[in-house]
Amino acid sequence: MTPAATARAIAAGSTPASGITDEQVLTQLLTVGAAATAVLEFCPTQQRTTAHALHTDGTQSCIDCTHRPERTAMTEPLPHDLYIDAVLAALLAAGMEPTDNRTSDTEINRYEGGPDAGCTTQLQALLTWDGDAPGLNTERREDGFILLWEHPAEQWQWAPRGEHGVLNREPEFLAGLSRWASPHDVVTVVRELLAGRPAPEDLRDRWQHHAAAQAAVDAWAAQE
């Protein structure tokens, strides 16, 4: 049985053939589109670490035995997570990583003004630099600032933080950062905001995977 077939067998709840390593199965489960993902975990029956399939019903099963641990909570990645991860990686490489960051799909859609107002949610990413952030000009931004990414907004937004993290005003749109602005351009804007200077507006580069990311977001929005 090939690794890909093994992955599909695991997803269906079958026992795979021997002779395939845990790492091969794990890789295949994550790449062939089977109805499960996988993790490497300790199996008390085998007394070693093995690949465990994560089934769509929230349960796990060891690939080498019938051991099936208790139900495990699974967190599905959000359609904008990969983009935000790329932004965070660029900020980290530049030494400007935020103090805190989070993504969500549970905030009320504040752009919906029709009959569904208050009944739909939006995708969001909130990046926070507090008053102790490295490189922050505390004379201009004493308590730091936030960057906000929202769908269906077309641009990133920012706002200075006040005492205890309360925003001093409503976030304002950043003309230089479109929805899928390149991580490099996000770094450029953060550098200026940390220094207490205005954000540049002449940035136009987009993330190289923006088309795929937008398709994922559109699919998510269609289910709302």
Residue, then its C-alpha position, 0 to 999 in steps of 0.5 A: m500500500t502506498p503512503a497516499a493510499t495508507a493515508r486514505a485508509i487511515a482517514a476511513g478508519s482502516t489499519p494501514a499496511s506495515g513497512i511505512t514510517d510514521e513520518q511518511v504517513l504523517t506527511q501524506l495525511l497532511t498533503v493528499g487531501a484525506a479526511a483527516t490530519a495527523v499528529l505524532e503522539f505517544c501511544p501507551t499500547q506501543q510504548r513509543t511515539t507513533a502517528h495518530a490520525l485525527h478523524t473528522d469526528g474529533t477522535q484519534s487513532c494510532i496507525d499501528c494498533t487499535h488504540r483510540p484516545e479520547r475525543t480531542a478538540m480540533t481547531e480548524p485554521l482560518p482562511h487568513d491565517l497563512y497570510i497573517d503568519a507570513v506577516l508575523a514571520a516578516l515582522l519577527a525577521a525585522g525585529m519588530e514582532p508584535t507583543d500580542n497577535r490573534t486571529s478570529d472569525t467570531e467578531i460581529n461584522r461591523y460592515e454589514g448594514g442590511p437586514d443581516a446587520g448584527c447577525t453575521t461575523q467577520l474575519q479579523a486579525l489583531l496585532t498589538w504593540d504595547g508600551d514596552a515594544p522594542g523600538l517604540n517611540t514612547e514620546r509619540r506612542e506612549d502606550g503603543f498601537i494596534l494593527l487591524w486586518e478585517h474582512p470585508a475591509e479592503q485595507w489594514q487599519w491602525a490606532p494608537r493605544g491609550e492607558h490600559g490598552v484602550l484605543n484612543r480613537e476608532p482605527e483608521f484605514l492605511a492607504g498603503l496597506s491593501r487587504w493582501a499587502s505584502p508582508h514587506d510592506v507591512v514591515t515598512v508601515v510598522r517601522e514608521l509607526l514604531a518611530g512615531r511617524p506617519a505611515p507611508e501611502d505609496l506602497r502597492d506590493r501584494w502578497q504572492h499568494h493573495a489569489a489563493a487566500q482571497a478564494a479561501v476567504d470568499a468560500w468562507a464568506a459564502q457559508e456565512 
